[in-house]
Amino acid sequence: MPRQIAFRGGSVIIAVQGHATLIHDKSSFAEHWVSPLVSQGIDTVGMTLINVHAARIRYWDGEDSGKISV
């Protein structure tokens, strides 16, 4: 079933539609971990990695918006 997730940073919003898989495997977390924002790191309870196979990507940046081909 297709899903949509969105990210916001400052004035930029990115929405990704596609099929997603939820991953709860610590070895996968370790392979992709780059954030010092979570103090417990990959041992954080409830940590989930979202793997999205994008079908459509849209962005909004103030007055500019558009689509990114995938």
Protein Blocks (a to p, Z undefined) as FASTA:
>chain_A
ZZdddddehjbccdddddddddfbfklmmmmgcbfkbmnlmmlghiacdddddfbdcdde
hjaccdddZZ
